[in-house]
Amino acid sequence: MERVLVLCQRRASGTDESVHPTVAHLGRYVDALFPATVEYLTSGTQGDYEADYKFKLDYAKKVSDNPDAKAFVRAHKGEYSLVVLNTCPFMFTKFDLVHQLLKSGGVMVVKMFEPHNETGEVPPETRLRMLDDLDRIDRTKDLEKFFVQDTSGRFGAFAFKARRKRKRTKRSSKSEGTQKK
């Protein structure tokens, strides 16, 4: 069974009627991909809602500014096959943290599941605007360092496959040094 983490989304709410259909759309999307356990992380701190994790997935300016995120990444490193950014502010996503949470070959997908958007697909003009915003604040290199566009179509039109995680060893460092000579 695969594990999926959904960011910027709560699992349930007693007062917000839009949450149930949104979560149902997310569930159908994941079910069509593979059998999975779906977990929800949201940074909301107020209101009548449920989520598996409640904090912001970032390290702010320093890791010590957000001990919850640090502990979560350490505890869940390499555990998820898929991380869904559901209506998250893409330009502020901490791509390095998402990358750490993914298994090798894992995928980060940007979706906009809402009550009236069953597929969650981000319209092409919105995708372009999101990428332009990322470029405008000079974050495109951050995305490209950790991810490459997934063109399989399996996960949707706005999906990114995690770049292979490399473990440097003393031996590989030495052999790289000899090759350069």
Backbone bond lengths (Angstrom), bond angles and torsions (degrees), N, CA, C in turn:
res aa  C-N    CA-C-N  psi(-1)  N-CA   C-N-CA  omega(-1)  CA-C   N-CA-C  phi
1 M - - - 1.454 - - 1.533 108.28 -
2 E 1.319 115.77 130.48 1.459 121.77 179.69 1.529 109.93 -82.60
3 R 1.326 115.30 162.23 1.464 120.50 175.41 1.525 108.65 -116.65
4 V 1.332 114.97 137.55 1.459 122.55 -179.64 1.521 107.66 -125.63
5 L 1.332 115.76 135.76 1.455 121.04 175.40 1.519 108.32 -114.53
6 V 1.325 116.33 126.95 1.464 122.30 177.88 1.518 107.34 -107.24
7 L 1.329 115.61 121.09 1.461 120.87 179.55 1.531 110.54 -96.79
8 C 1.319 115.61 151.59 1.474 123.21 175.68 1.530 112.34 65.78
9 Q 1.304 116.81 29.92 1.462 119.85 -178.57 1.524 109.33 -146.04
10 R 1.302 116.07 137.12 1.460 120.22 174.61 1.520 109.72 -95.41
11 R 1.308 116.62 156.57 1.463 123.23 -177.60 1.528 111.69 -78.51
12 A 1.314 116.34 -35.81 1.468 119.91 -176.49 1.525 109.58 -157.77
13 S 1.327 115.14 159.61 1.457 121.77 176.14 1.518 108.21 -152.03
14 G 1.308 115.37 137.47 1.453 119.47 177.55 1.517 112.98 -82.23
15 T 1.324 116.57 -15.89 1.462 119.56 -175.60 1.524 114.44 -116.86
16 D 1.307 119.13 -19.34 1.467 121.90 -176.85 1.530 109.27 -103.86
17 E 1.327 115.99 106.61 1.463 121.05 -175.79 1.526 113.59 -69.88
18 S 1.329 118.73 -13.50 1.467 120.88 -179.33 1.531 112.50 -78.85
19 V 1.335 117.57 -16.60 1.463 120.17 -174.60 1.529 111.42 -69.53
20 H 1.314 119.33 -45.47 1.463 121.71 -175.88 1.530 112.80 -58.21
21 P 1.345 120.00 -52.29 1.466 118.23 179.28 1.534 112.63 -64.38
22 T 1.318 117.57 -34.38 1.462 120.69 178.63 1.525 110.36 -62.85
23 V 1.316 117.10 -46.95 1.468 121.90 179.10 1.534 110.29 -64.91
24 A 1.322 117.47 -36.91 1.471 120.54 177.08 1.530 110.53 -63.60
25 H 1.335 117.94 -42.51 1.472 121.21 177.43 1.524 110.41 -61.88
26 L 1.329 116.94 -44.23 1.460 121.49 178.19 1.529 110.41 -60.08
27 G 1.314 116.74 -43.07 1.465 121.33 179.75 1.517 112.25 -61.11
28 R 1.321 117.24 -43.99 1.472 120.40 178.45 1.528 111.17 -65.02
29 Y 1.323 116.42 -38.61 1.467 120.84 178.28 1.531 110.40 -60.59
30 V 1.313 116.92 -49.64 1.465 121.37 -178.67 1.530 110.31 -66.40
31 D 1.331 117.74 -43.07 1.473 121.02 179.36 1.523 112.01 -57.99
32 A 1.325 117.20 -33.98 1.467 120.77 179.63 1.539 111.56 -72.12
33 L 1.324 116.99 -19.96 1.468 120.89 -179.27 1.521 112.65 -87.30
34 F 1.340 115.80 -51.35 1.464 121.16 -177.38 1.529 109.23 -174.09
35 P 1.341 117.07 161.64 1.466 119.28 174.42 1.533 108.52 -65.82
36 A 1.323 116.79 130.54 1.460 118.94 -174.89 1.515 112.50 -153.62
37 T 1.302 113.88 155.96 1.453 122.63 167.77 1.519 106.13 -96.30
38 V 1.331 116.96 127.79 1.460 120.98 -177.42 1.528 109.04 -107.86
39 E 1.332 115.33 129.34 1.459 122.07 178.80 1.529 108.47 -118.57
40 Y 1.327 116.33 149.97 1.462 122.00 -175.97 1.522 110.76 -120.11
41 L 1.334 115.35 133.40 1.457 122.33 176.68 1.522 107.96 -127.20
42 T 1.303 116.18 125.68 1.467 120.81 178.25 1.516 108.92 -136.15
43 S 1.315 116.03 152.46 1.462 119.26 -179.91 1.518 112.29 -94.63
44 G 1.322 117.24 0.14 1.467 119.84 179.93 1.514 110.85 -64.09
45 T 1.293 116.54 137.56 1.466 119.93 -179.11 1.519 112.50 -116.14
46 Q 1.327 116.73 -8.35 1.459 119.00 -178.56 1.523 109.35 -122.69
47 G 1.300 115.27 161.70 1.458 119.90 174.86 1.508 112.77 101.98
48 D 1.304 114.11 169.62 1.447 122.64 -178.07 1.529 108.07 -94.74
49 Y 1.318 117.92 91.52 1.445 120.34 -179.94 1.525 109.79 -154.76
50 E 1.323 114.35 166.91 1.458 121.06 179.08 1.522 109.26 -123.49
51 A 1.325 115.84 144.11 1.455 122.67 172.72 1.523 106.40 -152.77
52 D 1.321 116.83 157.20 1.459 119.80 177.99 1.525 110.89 -71.16
53 Y 1.332 115.91 -34.15 1.458 121.74 -178.92 1.523 108.41 -137.99
54 K 1.336 116.96 138.62 1.465 121.09 -178.32 1.524 110.03 -129.18
55 F 1.309 116.35 91.40 1.451 123.28 173.17 1.519 107.16 -170.16
56 K 1.306 117.23 170.97 1.459 121.38 179.99 1.527 108.36 -91.11
57 L 1.331 116.78 129.29 1.458 120.80 -178.93 1.524 109.66 -83.70
58 D 1.315 114.54 78.02 1.467 119.90 173.16 1.522 107.40 -156.56
59 Y 1.293 115.49 168.66 1.459 120.01 177.15 1.520 110.84 -107.36
60 A 1.322 116.48 12.47 1.466 120.55 -178.01 1.528 108.93 50.34
61 K 1.299 117.73 -136.01 1.468 120.09 -179.65 1.524 111.16 -82.55
62 K 1.323 115.81 -33.15 1.467 120.93 179.64 1.523 107.86 -135.04
63 V 1.317 116.09 151.80 1.460 120.58 178.28 1.521 110.30 -56.86
64 S 1.317 117.08 -36.19 1.467 120.17 -177.78 1.521 112.64 -66.70
65 D 1.349 117.75 -15.58 1.459 120.72 178.72 1.526 112.30 -72.89
66 N 1.332 117.20 -18.60 1.458 120.11 -177.52 1.534 109.90 -140.68
67 P 1.332 117.23 77.69 1.469 119.51 -178.67 1.528 113.19 -64.23
68 D 1.350 117.98 -27.76 1.460 120.29 178.65 1.528 110.70 -64.32
69 A 1.322 117.07 -44.87 1.468 120.68 179.23 1.521 110.48 -64.85
70 K 1.306 116.86 -43.10 1.471 121.20 179.69 1.527 110.40 -59.47
71 A 1.309 116.58 -47.35 1.468 120.99 -179.31 1.529 111.11 -65.38
72 F 1.325 116.39 -40.18 1.463 120.53 -179.52 1.528 111.12 -63.87
73 V 1.321 116.93 -48.00 1.470 120.31 -179.66 1.522 109.91 -62.62
74 R 1.309 117.31 -43.06 1.474 120.56 179.14 1.537 110.52 -61.60
75 A 1.320 117.34 -42.62 1.469 121.72 -176.98 1.530 113.19 -74.49
76 H 1.328 118.08 -24.73 1.470 121.32 -173.19 1.523 113.35 -119.10
77 K 1.304 117.55 16.43 1.469 122.02 -177.27 1.534 110.00 -58.80
78 G 1.338 115.75 125.93 1.455 121.59 176.36 1.520 115.72 70.19
79 E 1.320 117.91 22.01 1.473 120.52 -175.42 1.525 114.58 -98.80
80 Y 1.321 119.08 -18.73 1.460 120.31 -171.74 1.528 111.89 -104.93
81 S 1.321 115.02 138.70 1.468 121.15 175.07 1.525 110.55 -84.53
82 L 1.320 115.46 -27.69 1.462 121.33 -175.67 1.520 109.15 -145.21
83 V 1.336 115.73 133.96 1.460 121.76 170.77 1.522 106.05 -120.08
84 V 1.336 115.73 121.89 1.465 122.12 -179.41 1.520 108.46 -102.81
85 L 1.332 115.84 121.48 1.458 121.21 173.46 1.530 105.62 -92.84
86 N 1.317 116.79 97.70 1.467 119.57 -176.61 1.519 110.39 -95.72
87 T 1.299 115.78 105.19 1.470 124.95 -178.45 1.532 112.18 59.29
88 C 1.318 117.35 24.50 1.466 121.24 176.89 1.524 109.47 -73.68
89 P 1.312 117.35 152.40 1.473 119.72 173.51 1.534 108.97 -71.58
90 F 1.312 115.93 94.61 1.468 123.68 -172.21 1.523 112.66 -53.81
91 M 1.316 117.10 -40.29 1.464 119.71 -175.09 1.525 112.55 -66.80
92 F 1.329 117.64 -16.66 1.463 120.30 179.47 1.531 112.54 -107.16
93 T 1.317 117.47 7.14 1.456 121.49 179.98 1.525 110.25 -63.76
94 K 1.298 116.24 136.59 1.470 121.62 176.27 1.534 107.02 -89.01
95 F 1.322 115.49 89.34 1.462 121.60 -174.05 1.526 112.36 -60.52
96 D 1.323 117.54 -33.81 1.457 119.94 179.54 1.532 110.94 -64.45
97 L 1.325 117.20 -38.54 1.469 120.11 179.87 1.519 111.03 -69.57
98 V 1.331 117.09 -42.62 1.468 120.45 177.47 1.526 109.31 -61.40
99 H 1.316 117.07 -42.77 1.464 121.96 179.37 1.533 111.23 -59.70
100 Q 1.327 116.73 -41.82 1.459 120.29 179.13 1.522 112.22 -63.73
101 L 1.326 116.96 -32.76 1.461 120.75 -178.42 1.530 112.76 -75.30
102 L 1.332 116.78 -23.05 1.468 120.72 -175.70 1.519 112.52 -82.37
103 K 1.332 114.50 146.34 1.458 121.14 169.44 1.513 107.94 -67.42
104 S 1.308 116.76 164.83 1.460 120.25 173.27 1.530 107.90 -59.96
105 G 1.319 117.13 129.70 1.462 120.86 -177.21 1.516 113.79 82.38
106 G 1.327 117.24 4.51 1.456 121.17 179.46 1.523 111.23 -69.20
107 V 1.330 115.43 167.14 1.462 121.03 -174.47 1.528 110.87 -128.77
108 M 1.335 115.09 138.45 1.456 122.59 170.73 1.525 105.94 -105.84
109 V 1.308 116.95 127.88 1.459 120.20 -179.13 1.525 109.18 -125.27
110 V 1.326 115.13 139.93 1.467 121.41 178.34 1.523 107.15 -101.00
111 K 1.314 116.37 122.68 1.460 122.04 -177.94 1.519 110.57 -131.90
112 M 1.318 114.58 162.73 1.467 121.57 176.34 1.530 109.09 -131.92
113 F 1.332 115.81 55.84 1.456 119.16 176.72 1.522 108.74 -67.05
114 E 1.307 115.11 126.88 1.460 123.38 177.32 1.525 106.08 -143.79
115 P 1.322 118.53 170.72 1.465 119.00 -177.49 1.531 113.98 -51.78
116 H 1.339 117.44 -37.08 1.459 119.63 -176.05 1.528 112.65 -105.20
117 N 1.325 117.77 15.70 1.464 122.03 177.44 1.523 108.33 -127.29
118 E 1.330 115.69 83.25 1.462 121.52 -175.21 1.522 113.75 -66.71
119 T 1.330 118.48 -31.11 1.463 120.45 -178.43 1.521 111.91 -84.87
120 G 1.318 116.75 -21.91 1.451 120.62 -179.02 1.514 114.03 73.12
121 E 1.333 117.24 2.97 1.463 119.72 -177.39 1.522 110.90 -64.95
122 V 1.320 114.55 137.13 1.451 121.55 176.78 1.530 106.51 -85.33
123 P 1.331 118.63 124.10 1.470 120.09 -179.48 1.534 111.44 -57.29
124 P 1.338 116.86 147.36 1.477 120.59 -177.05 1.529 113.66 -53.09
125 E 1.323 117.58 -42.12 1.466 118.97 -179.16 1.527 111.61 -66.24
126 T 1.327 116.64 -32.80 1.468 120.39 177.59 1.527 110.13 -71.76
127 R 1.336 117.19 -40.17 1.477 120.54 176.52 1.523 110.05 -58.13
128 L 1.325 116.58 -46.22 1.461 120.09 -179.93 1.531 111.31 -62.23
129 R 1.318 116.45 -42.33 1.461 120.35 178.97 1.537 110.39 -63.47
130 M 1.331 116.81 -40.73 1.463 120.36 179.58 1.531 111.04 -63.58
131 L 1.324 116.53 -42.01 1.465 120.41 178.46 1.528 110.79 -68.92
132 D 1.323 117.30 -38.06 1.470 120.55 175.97 1.527 110.92 -62.74
133 D 1.342 116.45 -42.46 1.466 120.65 178.15 1.524 110.35 -60.69
134 L 1.316 116.23 -41.46 1.462 121.35 178.92 1.529 110.11 -62.10
135 D 1.309 115.10 -43.38 1.462 120.63 179.18 1.530 111.17 -66.62
136 R 1.323 115.83 -39.62 1.471 121.17 -178.19 1.525 111.84 -60.92
137 I 1.325 117.10 -35.41 1.471 119.19 179.33 1.530 111.17 -98.41
138 D 1.333 116.17 16.77 1.455 122.96 173.75 1.529 113.01 60.67
139 R 1.338 116.48 45.63 1.467 120.75 179.91 1.523 112.43 -115.36
140 T 1.332 118.06 0.43 1.457 120.76 -179.04 1.528 110.91 -58.99
141 K 1.328 117.00 -38.90 1.471 120.69 179.38 1.520 111.45 -62.58
142 D 1.346 116.90 -34.66 1.465 120.65 176.98 1.522 110.66 -61.16
143 L 1.322 116.03 -46.12 1.464 120.99 178.82 1.528 109.99 -62.08
144 E 1.319 116.84 -48.92 1.467 121.37 -175.97 1.522 113.06 -68.07
145 K 1.302 117.64 -24.17 1.472 121.13 178.36 1.526 110.74 -66.77
146 F 1.334 117.34 -35.19 1.456 121.35 -173.57 1.525 114.52 -108.95
147 F 1.337 117.38 -18.35 1.461 120.39 -173.10 1.520 112.03 -139.01
148 V 1.326 114.18 155.55 1.458 121.86 172.74 1.533 106.70 -128.52
149 Q 1.313 117.56 144.59 1.472 121.50 -179.06 1.527 109.91 -56.28
150 D 1.314 117.29 130.57 1.463 122.07 175.59 1.525 107.79 -87.68
151 T 1.306 116.61 118.80 1.468 120.51 -176.62 1.520 112.62 -105.32
152 S 1.328 117.21 9.38 1.466 120.04 -178.09 1.524 112.57 -69.05
153 G 1.335 117.23 -25.93 1.461 121.01 -176.58 1.516 112.96 81.08
154 R 1.326 117.60 -9.13 1.468 121.39 -177.79 1.532 112.06 -62.91
155 F 1.315 116.48 -37.04 1.460 120.60 -174.53 1.521 113.08 -99.22
156 G 1.320 117.19 -5.97 1.455 121.93 -177.49 1.513 110.08 117.36
157 A 1.308 114.75 -177.98 1.466 120.48 -172.82 1.525 114.15 -79.88
158 F 1.322 118.68 -17.91 1.462 120.68 -174.34 1.519 109.25 -124.23
159 A 1.340 115.19 68.37 1.454 121.75 -175.83 1.523 109.91 -127.19
160 F 1.323 114.90 149.12 1.452 121.37 -177.37 1.521 109.80 -133.01
161 K 1.310 115.86 128.05 1.462 121.53 178.87 1.525 108.81 -88.94
162 A 1.326 115.22 137.35 1.465 119.66 179.90 1.519 109.77 -65.75
163 R 1.321 115.07 134.03 1.463 119.05 174.00 1.518 107.87 -65.40
164 R 1.307 115.11 150.73 1.457 120.71 -178.24 1.522 109.68 -58.09
165 K 1.312 114.79 136.98 1.455 120.21 179.17 1.522 107.68 -86.34
166 R 1.306 115.46 126.65 1.469 120.57 -178.24 1.509 109.56 -105.87
167 K 1.312 113.57 134.19 1.462 119.45 173.87 1.515 106.87 -107.48
168 R 1.302 115.83 119.65 1.461 120.20 179.13 1.515 108.62 -85.87
169 T 1.290 115.11 132.58 1.457 120.43 175.89 1.518 107.89 -114.97
170 K 1.324 115.54 165.71 1.459 119.45 177.91 1.517 110.17 -61.06
171 R 1.321 115.98 -40.02 1.453 120.31 -178.18 1.530 111.33 -64.21
172 S 1.363 117.46 -45.59 1.463 119.34 -179.43 1.519 110.93 -67.18
173 S 1.338 118.04 -32.76 1.460 120.53 177.60 1.516 110.58 -66.20
174 K 1.342 116.30 -39.84 1.459 120.18 179.41 1.511 110.84 -67.83
175 S 1.340 116.47 -42.81 1.466 118.90 -178.23 1.525 111.03 -67.82
176 E 1.348 117.20 -33.44 1.464 119.82 176.36 1.522 109.75 -65.00
177 G 1.329 116.90 -38.85 1.449 121.31 179.86 1.523 112.17 -65.87
178 T 1.335 116.44 -37.46 1.469 119.13 178.69 1.501 111.86 -73.29
179 Q 1.326 117.59 -31.79 1.454 120.05 -179.77 1.525 111.38 -68.11
180 K 1.320 117.41 -29.60 1.456 120.89 -177.62 1.516 112.06 -73.91
181 K 1.347 117.02 -22.88 1.474 120.32 -177.89 1.486 113.49 -70.40
